[in-house]
Amino acid sequence: MPFKGLAAPKRRLAPLLSLAERRGLARAMLSDVLAALAGAEGFSRAFVISRDPAGLKLARQLGAEGLPECGPSGYRAAAEQAAEAARAAGVAGLLVLPADLPSVRSADLECLLRESERASVTLAPSRGGDGTNALLARPPGAIPYLYGPGSFRAHLRAAERGGLRTAVLEVVNLGLDVDEPSDLRWLVEREVGPSNSATRRYLTEIGLAERLGGDR
């Protein structure tokens, strides 16, 4: 039962994208994450947690369940809300993913699930090694959610303090989350992820590669 928080359009992408384009990109990336989950074996339900009514509507259109985010704002609070819902549902494990993973494939998530069979906590770090782009905990909430700067090492330390077996999976497609203009440049230049993804189609539609070429 994976849960995801819908990322708001990132202001840090403003040098490259307008507000409308950032919103379009957020929708495209969420579509790709949900498509990867739908194609992956071993996951029973998909939830999107968000304060954005449009994001929740899109999630339902794509076959996921939309849960309005409640309580304090932020990714940490959304993950805690997800864990509470997962425990109430009696599931064995919970995968928390951000919505801005444009390159993720179903095979990446199946690999993560296989790794988790030998661990209580399975982590996939961000491309720079600082953030946590996937966290699968058995049972849900086995460690506290410590999202923010340095979250990857913080989650490792939390698992160590709890005496929990931990697995780390470093995968290019899971490592790329889109926070900065440099992330979009990296995505476009290396052409990682599915060639028919909603994100790639959207970036082609708005001519991002041509814009980046003109900046050189």
N, C-alpha and C positions, 0 to 999 in steps of 0.2 A: 504494500500500500504506500506508494510514494506521494509526497506532498511537495508543492512548489509555491513559492511566493512570486507573484508577478512583479517584475522590476519596473519601476516608473521610468519614463524617458530620462536619460542621463544628461544633466546640464553640462557635464564635462565634454560631451560630444558636440556642443554647440559650434565650435569652430568649423566642423564639417557638415553638420546636419541642422536643418531648421527644426522647430518644435514639432511641426506636423510630420516631418521625416523621422524624428526620434520616436514619435508615437507609432508610426508605421513600422519602424524597425522592431520596437518592443512587441508588437502583435506578431510579426513574422518570426521572431526568435521563440516566442511562446508556442507558436504553431509547430515549430521544429522540435522543441522539447517534448511536446505532447505526442507528436508523430513517432518519435523515437521510443517513447514509453509504450505506445499502442502496439508497436511492432516487436517489442521485447517480451520474451517468455519469462514467466515467473512472478509477474506483478499482478496483483488482484484488482487494485483500484487506483485511480489517479485523482488527486485533488489539487486545485489551485486555490491558494489563500491570497486574497488581495482586498484592498480598499477601493479598487477601481471597478465600478459597475460594468464598464465596457470590457475589461479583462475577464471578469467572471462570466459575462455573457458569451464571450469568445470561447472560454474554457468549456462551457456547456455545449456549445455548437460543435466542439471537437471531441465530444464524448467523455470529458472529465467532469468531475463534480466541483462546483464553485462554492467556496466557503468565505463569507465576508470576514475580513480580518477584524478582530476585536482586541481591546486592550491597548497597551502602548504600541506606538508605531515602530517599525523596524524589523529587520530580518530575524533577529534573535527571538523577539516576541512571537513572530509568525511561526517559527520552528517549534517553540514551546506549545503554541496552540495546536499545531499539527500533532505533536507527541501526545498531548492530552486526548485529542480525538482518536488517535490510533490505539491508545491504551483502552479507551472506552469501547472501541470496536473489537478488542481482543485479538489483534493481529500479532504475529510473531516478530516482525521487524518493520522498520520505517526508513525509507530513503528520502532525504531532503535534498532537493536540487533548486538552484536559482533558475529563473526563466530566461536568462541571457546566456545560453550555451548554444550558439548557432551551429556548431559543428558536430554536436553529439549524434551518435548513431545507436540504433537498437543493439548492435553487437557490443558496443562499449558498456551499455547498461547490463547486458547479460554477463559480460566478463566481470563487472563489479559484483553482481549477485553471486557468481561462482566463488569469487574471492571471499565473500562474506560468510560462506559456509564454514570457514575455519576460524572465524573471528567474531567477537562481540561488536567490534567497531571497525568499520571499513571506510577509509578516507581516500578521496582523490583531490590532490592539491591544485591550486590555480597555476597558470603557466609560470608565474614568477616564484612559486613556492610559498607565498605568504598567505594566501587565502584558502578557503575550503570550498571546493566546487561540487563535492558530493560527500554526503555523510550517511552511511547506512548503519543503524544501530539495532542490535538485538539484545534485549527488548527495546521498544521505542523509549527514547529518553534515557538510555543507559548511561550517558554522560550529559552534563549540562551543555547547552548550546552557547558557544562563545564567539559568535560571528563578530567581525570587526577586524581592525588591523592585527596581523599576526595570528589569525584564527587557526591556521593549520597546526602550528606548534602548540597552541593553547589546547586544542582538542587532543593532540597526542599526549600532552602532559596530564590532561584530565583522565584519559583512559589508563595511563600508567598509575596515577594515584588510586584509581578504582581497582587496580589489579586485573584489568580486562585485556584479553588478547586483541591485538590490533593488526590490521592489514592495510597496506598502502598501495594504491594502484595509480601509477603515473601514465596517463593516456593523453596524447595531444588533443584529441577531440573534446575530452572532458576538461582539459586545462584552460581552454580559451573561454573566458567570460568577457563581455564587452563593457568596459568602464571608461576607457580613454580612447582618443582618436588613434593612438598607436595600435590598439587592439583591432580596430577596423582595418587599418593599413595592413597589419599582419595577416588578417583573414583574407583580404582581397589578393595580396601578393602571393600567398602560398596556396590558395585555393584548397584549403582543408575542408573536410566534411562532405556531406552528400552534394553531388553536383546539381540535383534537382530540388534542393531545399528551398523553403519559403524565403529564408533570409537571402540566399544567393540570388533568387529571382528578384527580390525587392531591391537589393543593392544594384543589380543590373538595370532595373527599371528607372532608378533615380540617377544613374550614370556616375556612381561613386568612383569606379576605376578611372574614368576619364578625368574626374576632378583631382584625384590623387596624382595622376600623371602630369597634370598641369602644375602641380605644386612643386615638382622636382626641379 
